[in-house]
Amino acid sequence: MTAAALTKSFGKRLEVTLIESEEIGIIGVGESTVPHLRDFNRLLEIDEADFIRRTKGTFKLGIQFNDWRRIGDSYMHGFGTIGRSLGLLDFHQYWLKARKLGWARDIGQYSINTLAAPQGRFLPPPSDAPPNTPLADIVYAYQFDAALYARYLRGFAEARGARRIEGKVVEVRQNGASGFVESLRLESGASVAGDLFIDCSGFRALLIGGALHSPFQDWTHWLPLDRAIAVPCEKVGPPTPYTRVTARSAGWQWRIPLQHRTGNGHVYSSRFMSDDEAQAFLLANLDGKPLADPGKPIRFAAGKRTKMWDKNVVAIGLAGGFLEPLESTAIFLSQSGISRLMQLFPRLGFDPVLERTYNAQAQFEFERIRDFLILHYCATERDDTELWRYCRNMDIPDSLREYIDLFADAGRFFRNGTELFAVTSWVQVMLGQGIVPRSYHPAVDWVSDADLKSFVDAIEKVIAKCVSIMPRHEEFIARHCAAD
Ligand SMILES: Cc1cc2nc3c(=O)[nH]c(=O)nc-3n(C[C@H](O)[C@H](O)[C@H](O)COP(=O)(O)OP(=O)(O)OC[C@H]3O[C@@H](n4cnc5c(N)ncnc54)[C@H](O)[C@@H]3O)c2cc1C
């Protein structure tokens, strides 16, 4: 992604060398995304249908959470908007009062994404949709084969001048006085010199961790899951336009439908479950026949490097940090690291203010996503296993406590700066996890009860009508972007 974005944006003004090792390979498990990836693909001017075809991808309207609040419970975190704002207030404020009066249905009935997804319907916003129809509000992301996407982007970068070297980095050479990285020595004996080094070496963090020793901020006391086992299986039905995540006794299981197969994984805490148990559990809970051997579990720790930019090294991707994949945020974090780097692109003097700004922004971004993830664990009624008892009783960051208190009072949410998840996401997950506001914004009472009822009813009707004319997801794919 980094090489593709740099070659596309800077062209021949920059000499980009991409070092990769086939023997080591890529981690290859990022298959579900957030809608921002569309902006990245747009920057590269990638044709959407071609991209979906080549990565055997599908469309994603949101994530279905099963068994998170309690066993048997299910809610959808859909992208896009809920209802329509009126005057000062977001729709959910009116919904809160209507619900108290017993007139409103589940919040999911008032969002086109959350209503369409479980019905298996998908449509991108039609270019001729009138601006005030919910069809214009459909916001979507992708589910795709990560290895195919990486290969696609490699070809993209090479076609635009990136020089790719196949080989293993075995030594990072630094200037004795400044500590700046000067070159990398490869197993072949070759040396690759450069001005700016972007560490995309995954969990190995060869430069940012191995050479520069940027400390790792460990957040596992809030996000205790530290292992994952992944396995693809045969698909047994049409691909759903959403990712499913089901809470399990020591973690959770993902299900990501692609055109040709279904991606599955079990993310768990090694404190509460052994690797053998986790693997057996995953294999016993697949839709179809496994298509590969699950292999060894992937080990990780939730957290990030304190400095993701240090001297002339910028860490992008897993090298810089990782937050478990519950909300599919890792590829987004790479994307936003790349765009931040392009905004703060240095001259050779490397003014330290660039590094400070980059690191402060990255810290903010990670912490806001971290809090959103913790919300799914701490706000639970589950107490059936050790993991869930731990989560519901753990201390949480003060920043998250404030968000929860604000919402629990009267359903308010205040988005801080450029944090990734906006009101729609926080509201759906707060409600889905059982945080029900005691009241609603006082301005809701300015609307008469009769007007409130007809407003809420009208939104429900128009959304149901729009969903009924959306095609089925598999039909849309077959018509526009079916893989070979
Ligand atoms: C269990 C799990 C599930 C995930 N699910 C999602 C998801 O649904 N959505 C999402 O957005 N993200 C997800 N992610 C994150 C996603 O997988 C990564 O963000 C993404 O794959 C990018 O990884 P990377 O490029 O940082 O590292 P990698 O894919 O590990 O790439 C590292 C690269 O460095 C090279 N390399 C390493 N060491 C050397 C060396 N010594 N010499 C030369 N080359 C070297 C490797 O060959 C490779 O090319 C998930 C991660 C995990 C662990």
The ligand as an ORCA input file, in Angstrom:
! r2SCAN-3c Opt
* xyz 0 1
  C      -5.528    -12.292     13.154
  C      -5.523    -11.045     12.344
  C      -6.654    -10.671     11.626
  C      -6.667     -9.479     10.895
  N      -7.798     -9.103     10.243
  C      -7.843     -7.878      9.667
  C      -9.016     -7.409      9.052
  O     -10.024     -8.089      8.966
  N      -9.005     -6.169      8.531
  C      -7.910     -5.370      8.583
  O      -7.964     -4.218      8.145
  N      -6.764     -5.827      9.094
  C      -6.702     -7.045      9.654
  N      -5.539     -7.488     10.189
  C      -4.326     -6.709     10.023
  C      -3.745     -6.936      8.633
  O      -3.470     -8.298      8.479
  C      -2.503     -6.121      8.429
  O      -2.775     -4.790      8.742
  C      -2.066     -6.177      7.000
  O      -1.985     -7.483      6.549
  C      -0.738     -5.480      6.806
  O       0.266     -6.183      7.382
  P       1.773     -5.663      7.261
  O       2.039     -5.293      5.861
  O       2.021     -4.641      8.296
  O       2.620     -6.947      7.659
  P       2.889     -8.291      6.837
  O       1.738     -8.692      6.009
  O       3.393     -9.264      7.847
  O       4.061     -7.907      5.844
  C       5.390     -7.801      6.282
  C       6.284     -7.731      5.062
  O       7.613     -7.545      5.490
  C       8.437     -8.518      4.858
  N       9.541     -8.821      5.770
  C       9.497     -9.098      7.097
  N      10.738     -9.334      7.569
  C      11.577     -9.179      6.523
  C      12.972     -9.286      6.360
  N      13.786     -9.612      7.368
  N      13.485     -9.062      5.141
  C      12.693     -8.728      4.073
  N      11.369     -8.629      4.168
  C      10.810     -8.849      5.373
  C       7.531     -9.704      4.604
  O       8.032    -10.507      3.573
  C       6.249     -9.000      4.217
  O       6.270     -8.658      2.857
  C      -5.502     -8.684     10.882
  C      -4.357     -9.085     11.561
  C      -4.367    -10.238     12.305
  C      -3.119    -10.636     13.038
*
